Amino acid sequence: MKLSFFGAAHAVTGSCHCLEVNGKKILIDCGLQQGRDEHDDNALDFAPGYIDCVLVTHAHIDHSGRLPLLVKEGFTGPIYTTRLTGQLLSIMLRDSAHIQESDAQWQNQKGKRAGRAEVEPLYTVADAEAAIQQLQTVEYGQRFELFPGVEVRFNDAGHLLGSSTVEIWMTEGEVSKKIVFSGDLGNVDQPIIRDPQYVDEADYVVMESTYGDRNHEPPESYVDALAALIDDVFSKGGNIIIPSFAVGRTQELLYFLREIKSEGLVKSVPNFTVCVDSPLAAEATRVYSGNLHGYLDEEAIAVLQGGDNLFTFPGLTLTQSTEESKALNMDKTPKIIISASGMCDAGRIRHHLKHNLWRPECAVVFVGYQGEGTLGRRLLDGAKTVKLFGEEIAVRARIVNFRGLSSHADRDHLIDWVRHFAPAPQQVFVVHGDAPVTEVFAQTLNDLNIPAHAPLYEEVYDLAQGRMLAKGVVLETKPKTFGASATSPAFMRLQDVAKELELLISRSRGRPNKDLAKLADQLRQVMDKWDG
């Protein structure tokens, strides 16, 4: 009964944990490492054939983005998740694969001129399609047997449509334990989705800590503030450009904009146009407009019962083609353009910024976190000019930041969630946060008499005995190789196999010489190939 940490340990992205019970290896999430967390080109730290099944907490790429790579390298088992996460994954994994292919093509175009060898994409659309075929979906609250001695239940984490906290009951020999994986816990009082559900009991908890060192600012009325901004900008003939994450945040904006329209809060142009310029966002919005039974909060249910659609309204346009996207900037009618990426580092949003940043009558509205070094962060920090497509663009548009619109629980809500366990867990593993934040939050929990520890990458914990088996490594100092550290799970597995081989050889005394010679020849071939 072991737990290994292969991602989001002292890091925000790349969530990936491996649970070993009764000889079965269960992966909880298989996320893509992104931004400053990225290391080793997102290579897997284990043999995919080592894994028997995967549980996915939600569809965000930092929790699911290496599933196609897992399948590409030989994983053939089931991938369990909730129904709506499965629907979102079918969109997001294809989109991620398309980005991988496009990035490789771009690198190869540059590399060819420089005489560099071609690179391959991390995975392809075909790999994503194969991973999608292995999805098996369940509903919230449905407890089911994963393997003999292992039962699982998904609960609403309130972070994204379909997002989950995962409960796992385990029995190995005479020992029974329960472990809970928080996934990403949502903020409270968000539109559309419900607040995170509490879990009552656990021996072990693996929990996120994205905002473990701070609280969100008190939320303003986004409906009133956004309506006032629209009125002001449109009265001057300008556009409102909103960089937004395609899944989750875009749908929240559409929910607010539907309310603004239905209540007639914009006086200057009451029939204003809203353009969602992102094929991924358009597909995700269709999922959000489908069968949401069992996934909505009470206010959203009331809207549906009143006969309204949550995300569509007069004047809404979902663009698909590049030509449609370009036409938006040729049309001088004031409009709202919602486009990806949310941090302005890629995608169609950069074209819209090029056409609108220099116009003082326009506004650029940020509704999500802007990472260090991104174009979005530079704009928020007051950049006077930015370079887009080789051209210097003056920043004359109004830059607006709607603070507090976060889909993650803040420090106080994280504490509230973990304190609901009674009695306190035997151990809380703090993950999914910047390295200093994981340590701060772990210490906060310890001060509250909740035993907590921020594991390092490749750390291994014996859940039956309640002790660490192998220390982890610090990502920032990890060499850029595909080798394993002396204490890594891969190296430990190799040692275990060597011991099993010794036992096999000792039990083979007396077998036919022909069989013994065949085994010896096979082992020699493996060793010669390895040394070569």
C-alpha positions in Angstrom: 0.0 0.0 0.0 2.2 2.8 -1.4 1.8 6.3 -2.7 4.3 7.9 -5.1 4.3 11.6 -6.2 5.1 12.0 -9.9 3.8 15.6 -10.3 2.5 18.8 -8.7 4.9 18.2 -5.8 6.2 21.6 -4.9 4.7 22.7 -8.2 1.4 24.0 -9.5 1.0 21.9 -12.6 1.5 18.3 -13.8 -0.7 16.6 -11.2 0.2 12.9 -11.1 0.1 10.5 -8.2 0.4 6.7 -8.1 -1.3 4.5 -5.6 -0.2 0.8 -5.3 -2.7 -1.6 -3.6 -2.8 -5.4 -3.9 -0.3 -5.4 -6.7 -2.4 -2.9 -8.7 -1.1 0.5 -9.7 -3.7 3.3 -9.9 -2.7 6.6 -11.4 -4.6 9.7 -10.0 -4.4 12.3 -12.8 -1.8 12.4 -15.5 -1.3 16.2 -16.1 0.9 18.2 -18.4 3.6 20.2 -16.7 3.3 23.8 -17.8 5.3 27.1 -17.6 8.0 27.3 -15.0 7.0 23.9 -13.6 7.9 22.1 -16.8 10.9 19.7 -16.7 12.2 16.7 -18.7 9.9 17.7 -21.7 7.0 16.1 -19.9 8.4 12.6 -20.2 6.7 10.0 -18.1 8.6 8.9 -15.0 7.3 5.3 -15.1 6.6 2.6 -17.6 3.0 3.0 -18.8 2.6 -0.8 -18.7 3.2 -0.4 -14.9 -0.2 1.3 -14.6 -3.5 -0.7 -14.3 -6.0 2.2 -14.5 -6.3 6.0 -14.2 -8.7 8.2 -12.2 -9.0 11.7 -13.5 -10.2 14.5 -11.2 -11.1 17.0 -13.9 -10.5 18.0 -17.5 -7.9 20.8 -17.1 -4.8 20.0 -19.0 -2.5 20.2 -16.0 -4.5 17.2 -14.6 -5.2 15.3 -17.9 -2.8 16.5 -20.5 -0.4 13.5 -20.5 -3.1 10.9 -21.0 -2.5 10.7 -24.7 1.2 10.2 -24.0 0.4 7.5 -21.5 -1.6 5.7 -24.2 1.0 6.4 -26.9 3.6 4.6 -24.8 1.6 1.5 -24.2 -1.1 2.0 -21.5 -4.2 0.0 -22.4 -6.3 0.2 -19.2 -9.5 2.1 -18.3 -9.5 5.8 -17.5 -12.3 6.6 -15.0 -13.9 10.0 -14.6 -17.3 11.7 -14.3 -19.6 12.0 -17.2 -19.1 15.7 -17.9 -15.4 15.5 -17.4 -15.4 12.8 -20.0 -17.2 15.1 -22.4 -14.8 18.0 -21.8 -11.8 15.7 -22.1 -12.9 14.6 -25.6 -12.6 18.2 -26.6 -9.6 19.3 -24.6 -7.3 16.4 -25.3 -7.8 16.8 -29.1 -7.1 20.5 -28.8 -3.9 19.8 -26.7 -2.8 17.3 -29.3 -3.3 19.8 -32.1 -1.2 22.3 -30.2 1.6 19.6 -29.7 1.6 18.9 -33.5 1.5 22.6 -34.4 4.4 23.4 -32.0 6.5 20.5 -33.4 5.8 21.7 -37.0 6.8 25.3 -36.1 10.0 24.1 -34.4 10.9 21.9 -37.4 10.4 24.8 -39.8 12.9 26.9 -37.7 15.2 23.9 -37.1 15.5 22.9 -40.7 17.0 26.3 -41.6 19.4 25.9 -38.6 20.4 22.4 -39.6 18.8 20.8 -36.5 17.3 17.3 -36.4 13.5 17.1 -36.6 11.5 16.9 -33.4 8.4 14.8 -32.8 5.3 16.1 -31.1 4.8 14.9 -27.5 1.7 13.1 -28.9 -0.6 13.4 -31.9 -4.4 13.8 -32.4 -4.5 10.1 -33.1 -3.0 9.4 -29.6 -5.6 11.7 -28.1 -8.4 9.8 -29.9 -7.1 6.5 -28.6 -7.0 7.9 -25.0 -10.6 9.1 -25.4 -11.7 5.6 -26.4 -10.4 4.3 -23.0 -12.6 6.7 -21.0 -15.2 5.1 -18.7 -17.5 7.6 -17.0 -19.5 7.5 -13.7 -21.8 9.9 -11.8 -21.1 11.8 -8.6 -21.8 9.7 -5.5 -21.6 6.3 -7.3 -19.4 4.0 -5.2 -17.9 1.2 -7.3 -15.3 -1.5 -7.1 -12.2 -0.7 -9.0 -10.3 -4.0 -8.1 -10.8 -6.5 -5.3 -10.1 -4.6 -2.1 -10.3 -1.2 -3.8 -13.5 0.9 -4.0 -13.9 4.5 -5.4 -16.3 7.4 -5.3 -16.2 10.7 -7.1 -17.7 13.8 -5.3 -18.2 17.3 -6.6 -15.1 19.5 -6.1 -16.8 22.7 -7.3 -13.9 23.8 -9.5 -15.0 23.1 -13.0 -18.0 21.4 -14.5 -17.5 17.7 -13.7 -14.6 18.3 -11.4 -14.1 15.8 -8.6 -12.7 14.9 -5.2 -11.9 11.2 -5.2 -12.5 8.9 -2.2 -10.6 5.5 -2.3 -11.2 2.7 0.2 -8.3 0.1 0.3 -7.8 -3.2 2.0 -4.5 -5.1 1.7 -4.1 -8.1 3.8 -5.3 -7.2 7.3 -4.9 -3.4 6.8 -7.7 -1.2 5.6 -7.2 2.5 4.9 -9.1 5.4 3.2 -7.4 8.1 1.1 -9.0 11.2 -0.4 -7.6 13.2 -3.3 -9.0 16.7 -3.3 -8.4 17.4 -6.9 -8.7 21.2 -7.4 -11.2 22.6 -4.9 -13.4 25.3 -6.2 -14.2 28.7 -4.8 -17.6 29.2 -3.1 -20.6 31.0 -4.5 -19.5 30.6 -8.1 -22.1 30.8 -10.9 -23.3 27.6 -12.6 -21.5 25.0 -10.5 -22.0 23.9 -6.8 -19.8 24.6 -3.9 -17.2 21.9 -3.1 -18.6 18.9 -1.2 -17.2 18.0 2.1 -15.8 14.5 2.9 -16.3 13.2 6.5 -13.5 10.7 7.0 -10.1 9.8 5.7 -6.8 8.3 7.0 -4.8 10.2 4.3 -5.6 13.3 2.2 -3.8 14.6 -0.8 -4.9 18.2 -1.2 -4.2 21.1 -3.4 -2.8 24.4 -2.1 -2.9 26.9 -5.0 -4.0 29.7 -2.8 -2.8 28.2 0.5 -1.0 31.4 1.6 -3.7 34.0 0.9 -7.4 34.8 0.6 -9.3 36.2 -2.4 -10.3 39.8 -2.3 -14.0 40.3 -1.4 -15.9 39.8 -4.7 -17.6 42.7 -6.3 -20.8 42.6 -8.3 -19.5 41.5 -11.6 -22.8 41.9 -13.3 -23.0 45.6 -12.3 -19.3 46.4 -12.8 -19.3 44.7 -16.3 -22.5 46.4 -17.3 -21.1 49.8 -16.4 -17.9 49.1 -18.3 -19.8 48.0 -21.4 -22.0 51.1 -21.3 -18.9 53.4 -21.0 -16.8 51.8 -23.7 -19.7 51.3 -26.2 -20.8 55.0 -25.8 -17.3 55.9 -27.1 -17.5 53.5 -30.0 -14.9 51.1 -28.7 -14.6 47.3 -28.3 -14.1 45.2 -25.2 -11.5 42.5 -25.6 -11.6 39.7 -22.9 -8.7 37.2 -22.9 -10.4 34.1 -21.3 -9.7 30.5 -20.6 -11.8 28.5 -23.1 -13.3 26.0 -20.6 -15.0 27.3 -17.4 -14.2 31.0 -17.4 -15.7 31.7 -20.8 -18.9 30.0 -19.8 -19.0 32.0 -16.5 -18.7 35.2 -18.6 -21.6 34.2 -20.9 -23.7 33.5 -17.8 -23.1 37.0 -16.5 -23.6 38.6 -19.9 -27.0 36.7 -20.3 -28.0 38.2 -17.0 -26.9 41.7 -18.1 -28.9 41.4 -21.3 -32.0 40.0 -19.7 -32.1 42.8 -17.1 -31.4 45.5 -19.6 -28.4 46.9 -17.7 -26.6 48.3 -20.7 -28.4 51.5 -21.9 -26.2 52.8 -24.6 -26.3 49.7 -26.9 -28.9 47.3 -25.3 -28.6 44.9 -28.2 -24.8 44.7 -28.1 -22.9 41.8 -29.8 -20.8 39.2 -28.0 -18.4 37.1 -30.0 -16.7 34.0 -28.6 -13.7 33.6 -30.9 -12.4 30.2 -29.9 -13.4 26.9 -31.5 -12.5 25.2 -28.2 -14.6 27.6 -26.2 -17.5 27.1 -28.6 -17.3 23.3 -28.3 -17.1 23.5 -24.5 -20.1 25.9 -24.4 -22.1 23.2 -26.2 -21.1 20.7 -23.4 -22.2 23.3 -20.8 -25.5 23.6 -22.7 -26.2 19.9 -22.6 -27.5 17.5 -19.9 -26.3 19.1 -16.7 -28.5 17.1 -14.3 -26.7 16.6 -11.0 -24.0 19.2 -11.7 -25.6 22.6 -11.3 -26.1 25.0 -8.4 -29.6 26.0 -7.3 -29.5 29.4 -9.1 -28.6 27.8 -12.4 -31.3 25.2 -12.0 -33.8 28.0 -11.4 -32.8 29.7 -14.7 -33.3 26.5 -16.6 -36.7 25.9 -14.9 -37.7 29.4 -16.1 -37.1 28.3 -19.6 -33.9 30.2 -20.3 -30.6 28.8 -21.6 -27.7 29.5 -19.3 -25.2 30.5 -22.0 -27.0 31.8 -25.1 -28.8 35.0 -25.7 -29.6 37.4 -28.6 -26.5 38.9 -30.1 -24.2 36.0 -29.2 -21.9 34.7 -32.0 -19.6 31.6 -31.8 -16.9 31.9 -34.5 -15.1 28.9 -35.9 -13.0 29.7 -39.0 -9.9 31.9 -39.2 -11.8 34.0 -41.8 -14.6 34.6 -39.3 -12.1 35.6 -36.7 -10.4 38.1 -39.0 -13.7 39.6 -40.0 -14.4 40.7 -36.4 -11.6 43.3 -36.6 -12.9 44.6 -40.0 -16.3 45.3 -38.6 -16.3 48.7 -36.8 -19.5 48.0 -34.8 -18.7 48.0 -31.0 -18.7 44.5 -29.7 -17.3 42.2 -26.9 -14.7 39.7 -28.1 -14.0 36.8 -25.8 -11.0 34.8 -27.0 -8.2 32.5 -25.9 -5.6 32.2 -24.5 -6.4 33.5 -21.1 -2.9 34.9 -20.6 -2.5 36.3 -24.1 0.5 34.1 -25.0 -1.0 32.3 -27.9 -4.1 32.0 -30.0 -6.5 34.4 -31.7 -6.5 36.8 -28.8 -3.2 38.2 -29.9 -4.7 39.3 -33.2 -7.5 41.1 -31.4 -5.1 42.9 -29.1 -3.1 44.0 -32.1 -6.2 45.7 -33.6 -7.5 47.2 -30.4 -4.7 47.9 -27.9 -3.7 51.1 -29.6 -7.3 52.5 -29.5 -8.1 54.6 -26.4 -11.8 54.1 -26.8 -11.3 50.3 -26.3 -10.8 48.2 -23.1 -9.0 45.0 -22.4 -10.6 43.1 -19.5 -8.7 40.4 -17.5 -10.8 37.9 -15.6 -8.2 35.3 -14.6 -4.7 34.8 -13.2 -1.8 36.2 -15.3 1.4 34.3 -14.9 4.8 35.8 -14.5 6.4 36.6 -17.9 3.1 36.4 -19.8 1.8 39.2 -22.1 -1.2 39.5 -19.9 0.9 40.2 -16.8 3.0 42.8 -18.7 -0.3 44.6 -19.7 -1.5 44.5 -16.1 1.8 45.8 -14.9 1.4 48.9 -17.1 3.4 48.2 -20.2 3.3 51.2 -22.6 4.1 49.2 -25.7 4.1 45.5 -26.6 5.4 43.6 -29.6 2.8 41.5 -31.5 3.7 39.7 -34.8 6.9 41.7 -35.1 5.2 45.1 -34.7 5.4 47.5 -31.8 1.8 48.3 -30.6 1.1 51.3 -28.3 -1.0 50.4 -25.3 -3.7 53.2 -25.2 -6.8 51.0 -24.4 -8.0 50.9 -20.8 -6.7 47.8 -19.0 -9.2 46.4 -16.5 -8.6 43.6 -14.0 -11.6 41.9 -12.4 -10.0 40.6 -9.2 -11.4 37.7 -7.2 -13.0 35.8 -10.0 -11.1 32.7 -9.2 -12.2 29.0 -9.6 -9.9 27.9 -6.8 -10.6 27.9 -3.1 -8.6 30.4 -1.1 -6.7 29.8 2.2 -9.6 30.0 4.5 -11.8 27.8 2.4 -9.1 25.2 2.0 -8.7 25.1 5.8 -12.5 24.8 6.2 -12.6 21.9 3.8 -9.8 19.9 5.5 -11.0 20.6 9.0 -14.3 19.0 8.2 -12.6 15.6 8.5 -13.4 14.1 11.9 -11.1 12.9 13.3 -8.2 14.7 11.6 -6.5 12.6 8.9 -3.4 10.6 9.9 -1.5 12.6 7.3 -2.3 15.4 4.8 0.0 15.6 1.7 0.1 19.2 0.4 0.5 19.4 -3.4 -0.4 21.6 -6.3 1.1 24.9 -5.2 4.3 26.9 -5.7 7.0 25.4 -3.6 7.0 28.1 -0.9 3.1 28.0 -0.8 3.0 24.2 -0.2 5.4 24.6 2.7 3.5 27.5 4.2 0.2 25.7 3.9 1.6 22.5 5.4 2.9 24.5 8.4 -0.5 26.2 8.7 -2.2 22.8 9.0 0.4 21.5 11.5 -0.2 24.6 13.6 -3.9 23.6 13.6 -2.9 20.1 14.9 -3.6 18.5 11.5 -0.4 16.5 10.5 0.7 17.8 7.1 3.7 17.4 4.8 4.6 18.9 1.4 6.1 15.9 -0.5 8.8 16.3 -3.0 8.9 14.9 -6.5 9.3 11.1 -6.6 8.7 10.7 -2.9 7.2 7.3 -1.9 5.1 6.8 1.2 4.0 3.5 2.8 0.3 4.1 3.7 0.0 0.8 5.7 2.9 1.6 8.0 2.5 5.4 7.9 6.2 6.1 7.0 8.2 7.5 4.1 10.0 4.9 2.0 11.9 7.1 -0.4 12.7 10.8 -0.2 11.9 12.9 -3.2 14.0 15.2 -5.4 13.7 18.9 -6.0 12.5 19.7 -9.5 14.6 22.8 -9.9 17.8 20.8 -9.4 16.8 17.7 -11.3 19.1 17.0 -14.3 17.5 17.1 -17.7 17.8 13.4 -18.4 15.5 10.4 -18.6 17.4 8.5 -16.0 16.1 7.6 -12.5 17.5 8.8 -9.2 18.9 6.1 -6.9 15.9 6.4 -4.7 13.3 6.7 -7.5 10.3 4.4 -7.8 11.7 3.1 -11.1 15.0 2.2 -9.6 13.3 0.5 -6.6 11.1 -1.5 -9.0 14.3 -2.7 -10.8 15.7 -3.8 -7.4 12.5 -5.6 -6.6 12.5 -7.4 -10.0 16.2 -8.4 -9.4 15.1 -10.0 -6.1 12.2 -11.8 -7.7 14.6 -13.1 -10.4 16.9 -14.5 -7.7 14.0 -16.4 -6.2 13.0 -17.7 -9.6 16.5 -19.0 -10.3 16.7 -20.7 -6.9 13.3 -22.4 -7.6 14.5 -23.6 -11.0 17.0 -26.1 -9.7 16.1 -29.5 -11.2 14.3 -28.2 -14.3 15.2 -29.5 -17.7 18.6 -28.3 -18.9 17.0 -27.1 -22.2 14.7 -24.7 -20.3 17.5 -23.4 -18.0 19.7 -22.8 -21.0 16.9 -20.9 -22.8 16.3 -18.7 -19.7 20.0 -18.0 -19.4 20.2 -17.0 -23.1 17.2 -14.7 -22.8 18.7 -12.9 -19.7 22.1 -12.6 -21.5 20.4 -11.0 -24.5 18.7 -8.4 -22.2 21.9 -7.6 -20.4 23.9 -7.3 -23.6 21.3 -5.0 -25.1 21.2 -2.9 -21.9 25.0 -2.6 -21.8 25.2 -1.8 -25.4 
